[in-house]
Amino acid sequence: MTIKLVITDIDGTILNDQHHLDSGLKKAVKKLKKMDIPFILASARAPSGMIELLKMLNIPDFPLVSFNGALIGHWKIDQFYPLIEHPLAKKELKLILDFVTTQHPNLSINLYTSNDWRVETFDSWAQKEAEIVKTLPIIGKFPDLPAHKLLLIGDVNEIQNTLLGLKTLGLTRTSFNLSKPNYLEITSCACSKKTALEEIAKYYQLHPSEILAFGDHYNDLEMLKAAGCGIAMGNAPQPVKNEVDYITTSNNENGVSKALTTYLFEK
């Protein structure tokens, strides 16, 4: 197995539970760059919520995967340039918003249009998200713009009930993923982290078998299975661990940098 690219989830993978970066990752990414192996971030986050990590890892020129694959692009100076995008179907988005606002008004509703994070109410859930991603949303009525992701945040039980209700609406162009037990990510069914891996492979003229992938949750699983080498974090749910090639230590134990050392640098 020859690995020519590494792609990784962010939260719960290269960040620990205190949202601090894997302490061995800067050194590991520096080694990857010397080996001409791109290190690609793939997340449910918006591009603006990933730019600080790009700077910390000194990989500003690499493309990134945002919104679970709904938007792929790269930063140049302070401007984000899309390469590939899969917006939500407008009619289905309206059905979802109508359902959530009437049936589950306590949920935090977060809409992402390109690089903009938007909320109509800056509630306590949105405030916690702002602390995590280190950026603030635009507050105001949602505009009639192409949207790449809808994020619903709330109590775990209410999120589960909302998901069950949404699945009764007959939506054929929309997919639902839990990136955390209380984070429901809603995107176009045309995208996923698996399709993003395939699109990134095509961008670099690689085969998916030449890619190593890291992840920690159910929304990462198809990406991990599609990669030539899929590695789950020690903190991943057991069903995820059951279907990958290798399991590393947890996100609180520098699992990504340790696995890079084991499976790439020491081979």
N, C-alpha and C positions, 0 to 999 in steps of 0.2 A: 504493500500500500504506500503510494507516494502522495503525501499531502501537499497541496499547492495553495490552499486558502483555508482560513479559519473564520467561522462565523459564530457569534455568541449572543445569547440573550443577555439582558442587563440585570434587572431587579431579581434578587434571589440567586443570581449566578455570578456575575463579576462584582456585584455589590453585596455586602453582608447585611444583616438585619438592622444595622444602624445606618445603612446607606453609604458605607465607606467602601472605597475601592479595594479589591484584592491587593494586599500589600506587595505581592511579588509580580504583579501583572505588568507594571511599567518596564521592568527589566526583561520580562518574557517577550513583550511586544517589540522591544528594541532588538532582541535576538531574531524574532520573526522577520522584521524589516531587513536585517542583514541577510536573511535567507530568501529574500524576495517573496515572502508569503504575506499577502494582505490579511489584515485583521478587521473583520467587518462586524459592526454592531447591529443587532436585529432586535427590535423591541416594539411593544405596544405604545411606547412614548411618541410624542411629537418630535420633529427634528430639533426644535428649540430646547427640548428637555434632554438632548443628547450632546449638544455642542460642547458643554464643559468637559464631558468625558473624552471627547475627541481631542480637546486641548491637553488634558491631563496625560493622555496616552501618546500624544504627539503623532496623531494620525489624521490631521485635518483634511487631507486630500482623498482619503478613502470614501467611497459611497457608503451610505447607511440605509438601513431598512427601518422604516417607522410605521406605526399603526398596524403592526402585525403583517406587513407586506402591502398595505394599501397605498403607500407612497415610498418610493425609492429615489434617492437623489444624493446630492453632495453640496457641501458648503463651499463657497468662494468668498473670502473676506467675511462680510456680514450678510450675505445673500444666499438663500437656499434655492438650488436649481433642481427641479424634478427631472428624473430620467424615465420613470415608469409610474403610472398611477391608476388606481382602481377606486373611484368614488362610489359612495352608496347610491342606490336607486332612490330618486327623490320621492316617488309615491310611497315606497315602503318606509322611508325615513319618516314621512309625515304620519303614517299609521302608527309607527312605534312611538313617536313623540306624543301623539294623542292618547294612546293607551297608557303610557307611563304617567303623564300628567294627571289623568283622571283616576287611574286605578292605584297608582303608587306615588302619590305626591310627596312623600317624605324622602324619596331617592334624590341623590345629587345627579343632575343631568349635565354632562360635559360634552360639547360638540367641537370637533376639530376640523377646520377648513384649511387645507394646505398646512402652513406652519403656524396657524393661529389657533390657540385654545380659547374657547368661548364658553361662558356661563351666563345664565340670566340672573342667577342668585349666587353670590359668593358665600356659600354655606360652610359649615364646619368641615365637611368632607373635602370640599374643594380647597379649603385652606390647608388641610393636611397634605393634599396632593401637591400644592404649591411649594410647601416646605421640602418635599421629596425631590421634585424636579427642578427646584430653584428658579422658577419663573412664575409670572402672574398671568391670570387669564384676562381676556377682554370681557368686561361685564356689560350686558345689554341684551336687547331682543335679538334672537338668532336671525341672521340674514339669510336671504334666499340665494345661497352660494353652494357650489359642489362641496359636499362634506366627505371626508375620508374615514372618519370614525366617530362613533357615539360611545361614550363611556358612562355607565351607570354605577354609582357607588352607594352603598348603604349597609344595613345589617345583613349578615349572611343569610338568615332565613328569608328576609324580604327579597333579596337578590335571587334566591332559588325560586321563590314563588313567582317573581317577575319573569324569569326565564321560562318557567312552565307556561305562563300566560302568553308570552310572546310566540311560543311555538304553536299556539292554536290559531294564530292570525293568518296562516297560509302564505307566509313570506317565502318566495322562491329565489330571491336574488340577494339574500342577506344571511350572514353567518353569525353565530354567537359563540364566544369563548370566555372562559373564566381565567384571567391572568392571575388572580388571587381569589380566595373564596368569596370576597365581597366586592370584587371588581368584575363587572360584566362588560366585555369589549364587543362592540357590534360593528362589523365591517361588511364590505361586499363579499359575496361568496366566491367571487372571481379571484380573491387573494387569500393567502395564508403565509405562514413562515415557510412552508414547503415550497409554494410557488415562488416566494421571494428567493429562496436558495437556488432554485432552478434559473431564475432570471439573473441573479448575481453570477451564477456559473456561466451563463451565456455571455454576459457582459465581459467576463474575463477569459472567455473562450476555453472554459474548462468543462470537464464532466463532473457531475455530482459526486462520483466515486473518489474524486481528488480533494474533497472538502471534509474538514473536521468540524463538527458542530457541538455546541454546549447549550444546555437548557435545564430548567428546573421544574416546569409545570406542563399541564396538559396541552396548552396552546403551543408548546415547543415540540411535542412528540412527533408529529409528522415530519418536521424539519430534521429531527434527530434520526429518524428512520430513513429519510431520503439521502442523507449524507453518507459518504464512504465510511466515516467513523462517527458515530453518535455517542456522546458522553453525557450522562445525566449527573446532576449534582447529588451529593449525599442527602440533601434536604428535599429532593424530589419525592412526590408520592410513589408508593410502591408499584402501582400499575405502569407508571412511566419507566421506572427502573427495570421492570420486567421485559421491556421491549427494545432496549438499547444495547450497544456493543460493550460499553464499559460504564462503570460508576466511579466517580471520583469522590473526594471528601466534600463536606458541605461548603456553602457560601461563607460560613463563618470560620472556615479553616483553609482559606485560599485554594479552594478546589480547582479552579481553572488553571492558575499558574503551576500548581503541582502536576496536573494532568499533562500540560504542555511539556513539562520537563520529562515526565515518564514516557509519553508516547511520541514525542518529536525530538527533543534535544538529546536524549540519552540513547536513541536508537542508532 
